Amino acid sequence: MTEEVSTYYFYVLLCADGTFYGGYSPDVHARVAAHNAGQGAKYTKSRLPVKLLYFEQFDNKHDALSAEWHFKHQPRAQKEEFLRAHGIAW
């Protein structure tokens, strides 16, 4: 019997080249560790190390994926505005 996950996270990473990466995971800290071990997304593998800038908790996968999608489909300036609005400096 598999345990159902009830919490998901949308997160934003700062890559070593200064770019942002948005993702989702049921365990954000394990996912960041996986990225830094080269086991994360293809995008981050060539941009290590990554630093966790922001994460937000959701009650379901759909909402976390939606937050990720909206972040990824914004221009850089809007991503920076989003982070500043949440008190994040990088």
Order of alpha helices (4+ residues) and beta strands (2+ residues): beta-beta-alpha-alpha-beta-alpha-alpha
